[in-house]
Amino acid sequence: MSHPYQQRQYSNHNRYNNYNRNNNDNRRRNGDDRDRRQTRGRSNTNTAQSIDFGYSITDLSNEMKLKEGSSSRPLWVCPGPDYRIFLETFSPFYEPAYDFLIAIAEPVCRPELIHEYKITPYSLYAAASVGLQTDDLIAGLQKLSKNVLDEELVNYIKEKTRKCGKLRMILKNGRYFLESPDVEVLKYLLNSNATILQSRIRSTDLKLNEDGFITNITKLDDEKNEKLEIDKLLKSRKETDKKELNEVDIEIDTDETKLPSFAFEIKEEELEAVKLQTHELEYPCVEEYDFRHDPKNPKVDITLKAIAKHRPYQEKCLSKMFGNGRARSGLIVLPCGAGKTLVGVTAVATVKKSAIIFANTTVSVHQWCQQIMHWAKVDRKCIVEFSSQTKKELPSKDKGCILVTTYHMLGHSGRRSKEAQVVMDEITTREWGLLVLDEVHVAPANTFRKCTSMIRSKCKLGLTATLLREDDKIGDLFYLIGPKLYEANWLDLQKNGYLALVQCIEVWCEMTEDFYNHYLFNQENNKRYSQILSDFNPNKFRAMQYLIQAHEQRGDKVLIFSDNIPLLKHCAKLLKKPFIYGKTGDQERKYWLHNFNHTQSTNCLFISSVGDTSIDLPDVNVVIQISSHYGSRRQEAQRLGRILRPKPRQGNEFNAFFYTLVSKDTVDMIYAT
């Protein structure tokens, strides 16, 4: 008789590709959009029409007129209302087209041969924030598109970018100012929105013009231009970008316009509300930090070591942030294992001002401190840990430092110890040059979002692998932090050897007769109990046991995920394996993580959702998921990221494996869809 695992049906899924959707649900649009793309050329009428094949299809063949030389151009640019763009990855101009598209559009779905993007107000705001002008956007699309651009799309781009880049939020000497190069924009905001009007402060101590606006807020205090830590990188990246763009005859001018000259002060406690209101009025605030001309904030003596070699996509990230010699606030999206930490450390080393880094857990705080010391030359005394376990005092205000803490430590609203309160007061009263938010997708949560407003920072950098949330709050990041500066395509990184080649396998496990009878009996009246029966399916345990044994014999490192804590403990104790969950102490957690990472005595580790993010497990190459959080896309993408670190391989063979164990004919199959 064959092993129970061998009797199960399973199928491979290229799942991670669908997680780069930025809040666009593929399950909702699979029907209409896929069918519309498959039916180009079926209509002979002069206008787009619906054809009755039993489902909705729209023929765009006569609306999208091909241009001369269309075969050599990589883009299909569709008309409204959703303004989809399809990129041919086999085109010789794929790389420059991808870099251009990722700056102006949101990725929807990126399989191997055809990428799908969508132009949105957010994406156009992001494009304007990195210096792309309206004419640049339209010219780029015209050069790369196979078809003539729809006039409505051109007008849409003009309308949405007309207001972008017209407003900036400035922090100076502990005070916040809203500034614009156009005084009429400020007048419009004050006259049309009561929240902004009530948040205004009359700054009688500053020079005002006849309209009551400040006219000298951006005057430079120091004209000395200092050498940037990444000057060579930026120069190399600029030359490469110029070469790629010249291949398709696109000229994009990203030079900075002149400094704004009108401003008014706003109340600090109303900062988030003002950002939200300007965002809703389609005048998003751009936050830039001219760190080279800021003598008020103390310097941090930090430089990168020679071993800090940046990959091409990391260079692109940093060039988007520092391309004009200033630090732009925004979001950078890189897959797990692609080197987000090095990007964050490089940003800190470039700004060379006091910085604060938010992480998810105490363990990740310790890992960040280790990574800073690994990649940069800096005095260990300048790195301050502030967590539930360690509460070091900050140096005096005239000395710069790098503070590493957790979202929980600053988001906590209850009473604190005297020692912790002293540190908190120091943190909130200081002015910080750079705020780095690791796993930034957690920032919009009600508990953590105040961390972004209570810290007086001149620049914010959000890092994440999954710009996804199962609620509707992911859009809040665009006004809390800033626009998306760059997003890497994980398939390209995988092809170039920067990520492991992963095989995703869904294992269907039959329910045993007794378990399934009880499952059906309680399905309507006690769904929670039915879910427990599905999780504790004995055949699921047998399949997991078989996979663990098979991969341990190969010398693999196996990580078992379970959101069901009783199931996690039950399986780990039966198999005599270590396990980590929320209540595991920090010392025990560090002990097992160290053994798992650095010894052969521990090759299998059971872990709960605490392992989804911010834990460094470089050698893991097998993940088995036995219980998940109701099919969360973000969670599964984060777990897949645990095995994306590059591994040795020969040719195109898989060198990492992701298994999802599903109880057949249960609610598990719905969550696994």
C-alpha positions as CSV (number, residue, x, y, z in Angstrom):
1,M,0.0,0.0,0.0
2,S,1.3,3.4,-0.9
3,H,1.9,6.2,1.6
4,P,-1.2,8.4,2.2
5,Y,0.7,11.5,0.8
6,Q,1.2,9.7,-2.5
7,Q,-2.6,9.2,-2.8
8,R,-3.3,12.9,-2.6
9,Q,-4.1,15.1,-5.6
10,Y,-1.9,18.2,-5.9
11,S,-1.3,20.9,-8.4
12,N,1.4,23.5,-8.9
13,H,0.5,27.2,-8.6
14,N,2.6,30.2,-9.4
15,R,1.0,32.0,-6.5
16,Y,3.4,34.6,-5.5
17,N,2.9,36.3,-8.9
18,N,-0.6,37.2,-8.0
19,Y,0.4,38.9,-4.7
20,N,1.9,42.0,-6.5
21,R,-1.5,43.3,-7.2
22,N,-1.7,46.2,-4.8
23,N,-5.2,45.7,-3.6
24,N,-6.6,44.5,-6.9
25,D,-8.4,41.2,-6.5
26,N,-7.7,38.8,-9.4
27,R,-10.6,36.6,-8.4
28,R,-13.0,39.5,-9.0
29,R,-11.7,40.4,-12.4
30,N,-10.6,37.1,-13.9
31,G,-13.7,36.8,-16.0
32,D,-14.2,40.2,-17.7
33,D,-10.6,41.2,-18.2
34,R,-9.2,37.9,-19.4
35,D,-12.1,37.3,-21.8
36,R,-11.8,40.9,-23.1
37,R,-8.1,40.4,-23.9
38,Q,-8.8,37.0,-25.7
39,T,-11.3,38.5,-28.2
40,R,-9.4,41.3,-29.9
41,G,-10.2,41.3,-33.6
42,R,-13.6,39.6,-33.5
43,S,-15.7,42.6,-34.3
44,N,-16.1,44.4,-37.7
45,T,-18.0,47.4,-36.3
46,N,-16.6,50.9,-35.8
47,T,-17.1,51.0,-32.1
48,A,-16.4,48.7,-29.1
49,Q,-19.3,46.4,-28.5
50,S,-20.3,43.5,-26.3
51,I,-20.6,40.1,-27.9
52,D,-23.0,37.5,-26.4
53,F,-21.0,34.4,-25.7
54,G,-22.7,33.8,-22.4
55,Y,-20.3,36.1,-20.6
56,S,-19.2,39.7,-21.0
57,I,-16.6,40.4,-23.7
58,T,-15.5,43.7,-25.1
59,D,-13.9,44.0,-28.6
60,L,-11.3,46.8,-28.7
61,S,-9.7,45.9,-32.0
62,N,-11.1,49.0,-33.9
63,E,-10.5,51.4,-31.0
64,M,-6.9,50.5,-30.7
65,K,-5.4,51.5,-34.0
66,L,-1.9,50.0,-34.6
67,K,0.9,52.4,-35.4
68,E,3.7,51.9,-37.9
69,G,6.4,49.7,-36.5
70,S,4.1,48.4,-33.8
71,S,5.7,44.9,-33.8
72,S,8.9,46.4,-32.2
73,R,7.0,48.3,-29.5
74,P,6.3,46.5,-26.2
75,L,3.0,48.0,-24.9
76,W,-0.7,47.6,-25.5
77,V,-2.4,50.7,-24.0
78,C,-6.1,50.2,-23.6
79,P,-8.7,53.0,-23.5
80,G,-10.9,53.7,-20.4
81,P,-12.5,53.4,-18.1
82,D,-9.8,51.4,-16.4
83,Y,-6.8,52.3,-18.6
84,R,-5.1,48.9,-18.6
85,I,-1.6,48.5,-20.1
86,F,-0.1,45.1,-21.2
87,L,3.6,44.7,-21.5
88,E,5.3,42.0,-23.6
89,T,8.2,40.6,-21.6
90,F,9.7,39.0,-24.7
91,S,10.2,42.5,-26.3
92,P,13.8,43.6,-26.8
93,F,12.8,46.9,-25.0
94,Y,11.3,45.1,-22.0
95,E,13.7,46.5,-19.4
96,P,13.3,50.2,-20.2
97,A,9.6,49.8,-20.7
98,Y,9.3,48.0,-17.3
99,D,11.2,50.7,-15.5
100,F,9.0,53.4,-17.1
101,L,5.7,51.5,-16.4
102,I,6.6,50.8,-12.8
103,A,7.0,54.5,-12.3
104,I,3.6,55.5,-13.8
105,A,1.3,52.5,-13.3
106,E,0.2,49.9,-10.7
107,P,1.1,46.3,-11.4
108,V,-2.0,44.1,-11.5
109,C,-0.7,40.7,-12.6
110,R,2.7,39.7,-13.8
111,P,3.0,36.2,-15.3
112,E,5.9,35.1,-17.4
113,L,5.1,36.5,-20.8
114,I,2.6,39.3,-20.4
115,H,2.4,41.8,-17.6
116,E,-0.7,43.8,-16.8
117,Y,-0.7,47.3,-15.3
118,K,-3.3,49.9,-14.5
119,I,-2.9,53.7,-14.5
120,T,-4.5,55.1,-11.3
121,P,-4.4,58.5,-9.6
122,Y,-2.0,57.0,-7.0
123,S,0.4,55.8,-9.7
124,L,0.4,59.2,-11.4
125,Y,1.0,60.9,-8.1
126,A,4.0,58.6,-7.6
127,A,5.3,59.5,-11.1
128,A,5.0,63.2,-10.4
129,S,6.8,62.8,-7.0
130,V,9.9,61.4,-8.7
131,G,10.1,64.3,-11.1
132,L,8.2,63.0,-14.2
133,Q,6.3,65.8,-15.8
134,T,3.0,65.4,-17.7
135,D,4.6,65.7,-21.1
136,D,7.1,63.1,-20.1
137,L,4.4,60.6,-19.2
138,I,2.5,61.0,-22.4
139,A,5.6,61.0,-24.6
140,G,6.9,57.8,-23.0
141,L,3.6,56.0,-23.6
142,Q,3.4,57.3,-27.2
143,K,7.0,56.0,-27.9
144,L,6.4,52.6,-26.3
145,S,2.7,51.9,-27.3
146,K,1.8,49.7,-30.3
147,N,-1.5,51.6,-30.7
148,V,-2.5,55.2,-30.9
149,L,-3.3,56.6,-27.4
150,D,-6.9,57.1,-26.5
151,E,-7.6,60.9,-26.2
152,E,-9.5,60.2,-23.0
153,L,-6.4,58.7,-21.5
154,V,-4.3,61.6,-22.5
155,N,-6.8,64.0,-20.9
156,Y,-7.0,61.8,-17.8
157,I,-3.2,62.0,-17.3
158,K,-3.2,65.7,-17.8
159,E,-6.0,66.2,-15.3
160,K,-4.6,64.0,-12.6
161,T,-1.0,65.3,-12.8
162,R,-2.1,68.9,-12.9
163,K,-2.2,69.1,-9.1
164,C,0.6,66.7,-8.3
165,G,3.9,68.2,-7.0
166,K,2.2,71.5,-6.1
167,L,2.2,70.9,-2.4
168,R,4.9,70.0,0.1
169,M,4.9,69.3,3.9
170,I,8.0,70.8,5.5
171,L,9.3,70.2,9.0
172,K,11.6,72.9,10.3
173,N,12.7,73.5,13.8
174,G,10.0,71.3,15.2
175,R,7.2,73.1,13.3
176,Y,5.2,71.9,10.3
177,F,4.5,74.1,7.2
178,L,2.4,73.5,4.1
179,E,4.1,75.1,1.1
180,S,3.5,75.6,-2.6
181,P,5.1,77.5,-5.5
182,D,1.6,78.7,-6.3
183,V,-0.1,80.9,-3.8
184,E,-3.5,80.2,-5.4
185,V,-3.2,76.6,-4.4
186,L,-2.8,77.5,-0.7
187,K,-5.8,79.9,-1.0
188,Y,-7.9,77.2,-2.5
189,L,-7.1,74.7,0.2
190,L,-7.9,77.2,3.0
191,N,-11.1,78.4,1.4
192,S,-12.5,75.0,0.4
193,N,-11.7,72.9,3.5
194,A,-12.6,73.7,7.1
195,T,-10.2,71.1,8.6
196,I,-7.2,72.8,6.9
197,L,-8.4,76.3,7.8
198,Q,-8.8,75.4,11.4
199,S,-5.4,73.7,11.5
200,R,-3.6,76.9,10.3
201,I,-1.4,78.8,12.8
202,R,-0.7,82.5,12.3
203,S,3.1,82.6,12.4
204,T,3.6,86.2,13.6
205,D,7.3,85.5,14.4
206,L,8.1,84.8,10.7
207,K,8.1,87.1,7.7
208,L,4.7,87.2,6.0
209,N,3.6,88.7,2.7
210,E,0.4,90.8,2.2
211,D,-1.7,87.7,2.0
212,G,-0.4,86.4,5.3
213,F,1.8,83.6,3.8
214,I,5.4,82.9,4.8
215,T,7.8,83.6,2.0
216,N,11.2,82.4,3.2
217,I,10.6,79.0,4.8
218,T,12.8,77.1,2.3
219,K,15.7,79.5,2.4
220,L,18.9,77.4,2.7
221,D,20.9,77.6,5.9
222,D,24.1,76.3,4.4
223,E,25.1,76.4,0.7
224,K,27.8,73.8,1.1
225,N,27.1,70.6,-1.0
226,E,28.4,67.5,0.8
227,K,29.3,64.3,-1.0
228,L,26.6,61.7,-0.8
229,E,27.3,58.2,0.4
230,I,25.9,56.8,-2.9
231,D,27.1,59.5,-5.3
232,K,28.9,56.8,-7.5
233,L,25.9,54.6,-7.4
234,L,23.6,57.5,-8.5
235,K,25.9,58.5,-11.3
236,S,26.1,54.9,-12.6
237,R,22.4,54.4,-12.3
238,K,21.7,57.7,-14.1
239,E,24.0,56.8,-17.0
240,T,22.4,53.3,-17.3
241,D,18.9,54.8,-17.2
242,K,19.8,57.4,-19.9
243,K,21.2,54.6,-22.1
244,E,18.1,52.4,-21.8
245,L,15.8,55.3,-22.4
246,N,17.7,56.4,-25.5
247,E,17.2,53.0,-27.0
248,V,13.6,53.8,-27.4
249,D,14.1,57.5,-28.0
250,I,12.5,58.7,-24.8
251,E,13.8,61.9,-23.2
252,I,12.7,62.4,-19.6
253,D,13.8,65.4,-17.7
254,T,13.8,64.8,-13.9
255,D,15.5,68.0,-12.9
256,E,14.0,69.6,-9.8
257,T,12.0,72.7,-10.3
258,K,12.7,75.9,-8.3
259,L,11.9,75.8,-4.6
260,P,8.4,76.8,-3.4
261,S,8.1,80.2,-2.0
262,F,4.7,80.4,-0.2
263,A,3.7,78.5,3.0
264,F,1.6,78.6,6.2
265,E,2.1,76.8,9.5
266,I,-0.2,74.0,10.7
267,K,-0.8,72.4,14.1
268,E,1.2,69.3,14.8
269,E,-1.7,67.4,16.2
270,E,-3.7,68.0,13.0
271,L,-0.9,66.7,10.8
272,E,-2.5,63.4,9.7
273,A,-5.9,65.1,9.2
274,V,-4.4,67.8,6.9
275,K,-2.5,65.2,4.9
276,L,-5.8,63.2,4.4
277,Q,-7.7,66.3,3.4
278,T,-5.1,67.4,0.8
279,H,-5.0,63.9,-0.5
280,E,-8.8,63.8,-1.0
281,L,-8.7,67.2,-2.7
282,E,-6.1,65.6,-5.1
283,Y,-3.3,67.9,-3.9
284,P,-1.1,65.2,-2.3
285,C,1.7,66.4,-0.1
286,V,5.2,65.7,-1.3
287,E,7.8,65.3,1.5
288,E,11.4,65.8,0.6
289,Y,14.4,66.3,3.0
290,D,17.3,68.5,1.9
291,F,19.5,66.8,4.4
292,R,22.8,68.3,3.0
293,H,21.5,71.8,4.0
294,D,20.3,70.9,7.5
295,P,22.9,72.1,10.0
296,K,20.3,71.9,12.9
297,N,20.1,68.1,13.1
298,P,23.2,66.4,14.5
299,K,25.2,64.2,12.2
300,V,25.7,60.4,12.6
301,D,29.2,59.2,11.6
302,I,28.2,56.3,9.5
303,T,29.6,55.0,6.1
304,L,29.0,51.9,4.1
305,K,31.6,49.1,4.2
306,A,33.2,47.8,1.0
307,I,31.2,44.6,1.2
308,A,27.9,46.6,0.7
309,K,27.5,45.8,-3.0
310,H,24.2,46.9,-4.4
311,R,22.3,44.8,-7.0
312,P,20.8,46.7,-10.0
313,Y,17.3,46.8,-8.6
314,Q,18.6,48.1,-5.3
315,E,20.4,50.9,-7.2
316,K,17.1,51.7,-8.9
317,C,15.3,51.9,-5.5
318,L,18.0,54.3,-4.1
319,S,18.1,56.4,-7.3
320,K,14.3,57.0,-7.0
321,M,14.7,58.1,-3.4
322,F,17.9,60.3,-3.8
323,G,17.8,61.1,-7.5
324,N,17.7,64.9,-7.0
325,G,20.1,65.1,-4.1
326,R,17.3,65.1,-1.6
327,A,15.6,62.3,0.3
328,R,12.1,61.6,-1.0
329,S,9.5,60.1,1.3
330,G,7.8,57.0,-0.1
331,L,7.5,53.2,-0.3
332,I,9.8,50.6,-1.8
333,V,8.5,47.2,-2.5
334,L,11.0,44.3,-2.8
335,P,10.3,40.6,-2.4
336,C,11.4,38.8,0.7
337,G,15.1,38.0,0.6
338,A,15.8,40.7,-2.0
339,G,17.8,42.9,0.3
340,K,15.4,45.5,1.8
341,T,17.5,45.8,4.9
342,L,20.6,46.8,2.8
343,V,18.4,49.5,1.1
344,G,17.3,50.8,4.5
345,V,20.9,50.8,5.9
346,T,22.1,52.6,2.8
347,A,19.4,55.3,3.2
348,V,20.5,55.9,6.8
349,A,24.2,56.0,5.8
350,T,23.3,58.5,3.0
351,V,21.3,60.9,5.1
352,K,23.8,60.8,8.0
353,K,21.3,62.3,10.4
354,S,19.5,60.9,13.4
355,A,17.3,58.0,12.3
356,I,14.6,55.9,13.8
357,I,13.8,52.4,12.5
358,F,10.5,50.6,13.2
359,A,10.4,46.8,13.2
360,N,7.7,44.3,14.0
361,T,9.2,42.3,16.9
362,T,12.0,42.4,19.4
363,V,13.9,39.7,17.5
364,S,13.7,41.8,14.3
365,V,15.0,44.8,16.3
366,H,18.1,42.8,17.3
367,Q,18.5,41.7,13.7
368,W,18.3,45.2,12.4
369,C,21.1,46.3,14.8
370,Q,23.2,43.4,13.6
371,Q,22.6,44.2,10.0
372,I,23.6,47.9,10.5
373,M,26.9,46.8,12.1
374,H,27.4,44.2,9.3
375,W,26.9,46.7,6.3
376,A,28.2,49.9,7.8
377,K,31.0,51.4,9.8
378,V,29.4,53.1,12.8
379,D,30.1,53.3,16.5
380,R,28.0,50.7,18.3
381,K,27.1,53.3,20.9
382,C,25.3,55.3,18.3
383,I,22.8,52.4,17.8
384,V,20.1,52.4,20.5
385,E,17.7,49.6,21.1
386,F,14.3,50.4,22.6
387,S,12.2,47.3,23.1
388,S,10.4,45.5,25.9
389,Q,13.7,43.8,26.8
390,T,16.1,46.6,26.3
391,K,15.6,50.3,27.1
392,K,18.8,52.2,26.5
393,E,19.0,55.9,27.1
394,L,19.4,58.2,24.1
395,P,22.5,60.3,23.8
396,S,22.2,64.0,24.3
397,K,20.3,66.0,21.6
398,D,23.5,67.5,20.1
399,K,24.7,63.9,19.2
400,G,23.1,61.9,16.4
401,C,22.0,58.3,16.9
402,I,20.1,55.5,15.2
403,L,17.2,54.3,17.3
404,V,15.7,50.8,16.5
405,T,12.4,50.0,18.1
406,T,9.1,48.2,17.5
407,Y,5.7,49.5,16.5
408,H,4.2,48.2,19.7
409,M,6.6,50.2,21.9
410,L,5.5,53.5,20.5
411,G,1.9,52.5,19.7
412,H,1.3,51.4,23.3
413,S,-1.4,53.6,24.8
414,G,-1.3,52.2,28.4
415,R,0.9,53.1,31.3
416,R,4.6,52.8,31.0
417,S,7.5,52.2,33.4
418,K,9.3,55.3,34.5
419,E,12.4,54.2,32.6
420,A,10.4,53.7,29.3
421,Q,8.5,57.0,29.7
422,V,11.7,58.9,29.9
423,V,12.9,57.4,26.6
424,M,9.5,58.0,25.0
425,D,9.6,61.7,25.9
426,E,13.0,62.0,24.4
427,I,11.9,60.3,21.2
428,T,8.8,62.4,20.7
429,T,10.4,65.7,21.4
430,R,13.3,65.3,19.1
431,E,13.5,66.0,15.4
432,W,14.6,63.0,13.4
433,G,16.1,63.1,9.9
434,L,14.9,59.8,8.6
435,L,12.1,57.4,9.7
436,V,12.4,53.8,8.3
437,L,9.3,51.6,8.6
438,D,10.1,48.0,8.0
439,E,7.0,45.8,7.0
440,V,5.2,49.1,6.4
441,H,2.0,47.4,5.5
442,V,1.2,47.1,9.2
443,A,1.5,50.9,9.7
444,P,-2.2,51.7,8.7
445,A,-3.5,49.6,11.6
446,N,-5.3,51.7,14.2
447,T,-2.7,50.7,16.9
448,F,0.3,51.6,14.9
449,R,-0.7,54.5,12.6
450,K,0.0,57.1,15.2
451,C,3.7,56.1,15.1
452,T,4.0,57.9,11.8
453,S,2.6,61.2,13.2
454,M,4.0,61.3,16.7
455,I,7.5,61.1,15.4
456,R,8.9,64.4,14.0
457,S,10.7,63.1,11.0
458,K,11.7,65.0,7.9
459,C,11.7,62.0,5.6
460,K,9.9,58.6,5.7
461,L,10.9,55.4,4.0
462,G,8.5,52.4,4.0
463,L,9.9,48.9,3.2
464,T,7.7,45.9,2.5
465,A,7.5,42.8,0.4
466,T,3.7,42.8,0.1
467,L,1.9,46.1,-0.3
468,L,-1.4,44.3,0.6
469,R,-3.9,44.3,3.4
470,E,-7.1,42.4,3.6
471,D,-8.9,45.6,4.7
472,D,-9.2,48.8,2.7
473,K,-6.5,50.7,4.6
474,I,-3.5,50.1,2.3
475,G,-4.3,53.3,0.5
476,D,-3.7,55.2,3.7
477,L,0.0,54.6,3.2
478,F,0.1,57.0,0.3
479,Y,-0.7,60.0,2.6
480,L,0.8,58.7,5.8
481,I,4.2,57.8,4.2
482,G,4.3,58.8,0.5
483,P,4.0,57.4,-3.0
484,K,5.4,54.1,-4.2
485,L,8.9,54.9,-5.4
486,Y,9.8,51.5,-6.8
487,E,8.5,47.9,-7.0
488,A,10.7,45.0,-8.2
489,N,9.3,42.1,-10.2
490,W,10.1,38.9,-8.4
491,L,10.1,36.8,-11.6
492,D,12.9,39.0,-13.1
493,L,14.9,38.7,-9.9
494,Q,14.4,34.9,-10.0
495,K,15.6,34.6,-13.6
496,N,18.7,36.6,-12.7
497,G,19.5,34.3,-9.8
498,Y,18.7,36.9,-7.1
499,L,15.9,34.7,-5.7
500,A,15.4,31.0,-5.3
501,L,13.4,29.0,-7.9
502,V,10.3,27.9,-5.9
503,Q,7.9,25.2,-6.6
504,C,4.4,25.8,-5.1
505,I,2.4,22.6,-4.4
506,E,-1.1,22.3,-3.0
507,V,-1.7,18.9,-1.3
508,W,-5.3,17.8,-1.0
509,C,-5.8,15.6,2.0
510,E,-8.9,13.4,2.3
511,M,-10.8,13.8,5.6
512,T,-11.1,10.6,7.6
513,E,-14.6,9.3,7.8
514,D,-15.2,10.1,11.5
515,F,-13.8,13.6,11.2
516,Y,-15.7,14.4,8.0
517,N,-19.0,13.2,9.5
518,H,-18.5,15.5,12.5
519,Y,-17.4,18.3,10.1
520,L,-20.6,18.1,8.1
521,F,-22.8,17.8,11.2
522,N,-21.4,21.0,12.7
523,Q,-20.8,23.0,9.5
524,E,-23.9,25.1,9.8
525,N,-24.3,25.5,13.6
526,N,-20.7,25.5,14.8
527,K,-18.3,26.6,12.1
528,R,-15.5,27.2,14.5
529,Y,-15.6,23.5,15.5
530,S,-15.7,22.5,11.9
531,Q,-12.6,24.5,11.1
532,I,-10.8,22.8,14.0
533,L,-11.7,19.4,12.6
534,S,-10.4,20.5,9.2
535,D,-7.1,21.6,10.8
536,F,-6.7,18.5,12.8
537,N,-7.4,16.2,9.9
538,P,-5.3,13.0,10.6
539,N,-4.4,12.6,6.9
540,K,-3.1,16.2,6.9
541,F,-0.8,15.2,9.8
542,R,0.4,12.1,7.9
543,A,1.2,14.1,4.8
544,M,3.1,16.7,6.8
545,Q,5.1,13.9,8.6
546,Y,6.0,12.3,5.2
547,L,7.2,15.6,3.8
548,I,9.3,16.5,6.8
549,Q,11.0,13.1,6.7
550,A,11.6,13.3,3.0
551,H,13.1,16.7,3.1
552,E,15.2,16.2,6.2
553,Q,16.8,13.2,4.5
554,R,17.8,15.6,1.7
555,G,19.4,17.9,4.2
556,D,16.8,20.6,3.8
557,K,15.7,23.2,6.4
558,V,12.0,22.8,6.9
559,L,9.7,25.5,8.4
560,I,6.1,24.5,9.4
561,F,3.5,27.3,9.7
562,S,0.3,27.1,11.6
563,D,-2.0,29.8,12.8
564,N,-3.9,27.3,15.0
565,I,-1.7,27.3,18.1
566,P,-3.1,24.1,19.7
567,L,-2.5,22.3,16.3
568,L,1.0,23.8,16.3
569,K,1.9,22.5,19.8
570,H,0.2,19.1,19.1
571,C,2.1,18.4,15.9
572,A,5.4,19.7,17.3
573,K,5.2,17.6,20.5
574,L,4.2,14.4,18.6
575,L,7.1,14.8,16.2
576,K,9.4,16.0,19.0
577,K,10.3,19.2,17.2
578,P,10.8,22.7,18.6
579,F,8.1,25.3,18.2
580,I,7.8,29.1,18.5
581,Y,4.6,31.2,19.0
582,G,3.5,34.5,20.5
583,K,4.1,33.5,24.1
584,T,7.6,32.0,23.5
585,G,10.1,34.0,25.5
586,D,12.7,36.0,23.7
587,Q,15.6,34.0,25.0
588,E,14.0,30.7,24.0
589,R,13.1,32.2,20.6
590,K,16.6,33.3,19.9
591,Y,18.0,30.0,21.0
592,W,15.9,27.9,18.6
593,L,16.4,30.4,15.7
594,H,20.2,30.3,16.3
595,N,20.2,26.5,16.3
596,F,17.9,26.4,13.2
597,N,20.1,28.9,11.3
598,H,23.6,27.7,12.4
599,T,23.5,24.1,13.3
600,Q,22.5,20.7,11.8
601,S,20.9,19.6,15.1
602,T,17.7,21.5,14.3
603,N,16.5,21.1,10.7
604,C,12.8,21.5,11.4
605,L,11.0,24.2,13.2
606,F,7.3,24.8,13.9
607,I,6.2,28.4,14.0
608,S,3.0,30.5,14.2
609,S,2.2,33.8,12.5
610,V,5.1,35.5,14.4
611,G,7.3,34.0,11.7
612,D,5.5,35.7,8.8
613,T,7.7,38.8,8.9
614,S,10.9,40.3,10.2
615,I,12.7,37.1,11.1
616,D,15.9,36.3,9.3
617,L,16.0,32.6,8.2
618,P,18.4,32.6,5.3
619,D,18.8,28.8,4.9
620,V,15.2,27.7,4.9
621,N,14.2,26.1,1.6
622,V,11.0,24.2,2.5
623,V,7.8,25.7,3.9
624,I,4.8,23.5,4.9
625,Q,1.7,25.5,5.7
626,I,-0.8,23.4,7.7
627,S,-3.1,26.2,8.9
628,S,-3.5,29.8,7.6
629,H,-5.4,33.0,8.4
630,Y,-8.5,32.5,6.2
631,G,-6.6,32.5,3.0
632,S,-4.9,35.9,3.6
633,R,-3.0,36.8,0.4
634,R,-0.5,39.0,2.3
635,Q,0.2,36.3,4.8
636,E,0.9,33.6,2.2
637,A,3.1,35.9,0.2
638,Q,5.1,36.7,3.3
639,R,5.5,33.0,4.2
640,L,6.6,32.2,0.6
641,G,9.2,34.9,1.1
642,R,10.8,32.9,3.9
643,I,12.3,30.6,1.2
644,L,13.1,33.2,-1.6
645,R,16.7,33.8,-0.5
646,P,18.9,32.6,-3.4
647,K,20.0,29.0,-3.1
648,P,22.6,27.0,-5.1
649,R,21.0,25.3,-8.2
650,Q,21.7,23.6,-11.4
651,G,19.9,24.9,-14.5
652,N,16.2,25.4,-14.0
653,E,15.7,22.9,-11.3
654,F,13.6,23.9,-8.3
655,N,15.7,24.5,-5.2
656,A,12.9,25.6,-2.8
657,F,9.4,24.2,-2.0
658,F,6.2,25.7,-0.6
659,Y,3.5,23.2,0.4
660,T,0.0,24.1,1.4
661,L,-1.9,21.2,3.1
662,V,-5.6,21.4,2.4
663,S,-8.4,19.2,3.8
664,K,-10.4,18.1,0.8
665,D,-14.1,19.1,0.4
666,T,-13.9,21.6,3.4
667,V,-13.7,25.3,3.8
668,D,-9.9,24.9,3.5
669,M,-10.4,24.6,-0.3
670,I,-12.1,28.0,-0.4
671,Y,-9.3,29.7,1.4
672,A,-6.7,28.0,-0.8
673,T,-8.3,29.4,-4.0
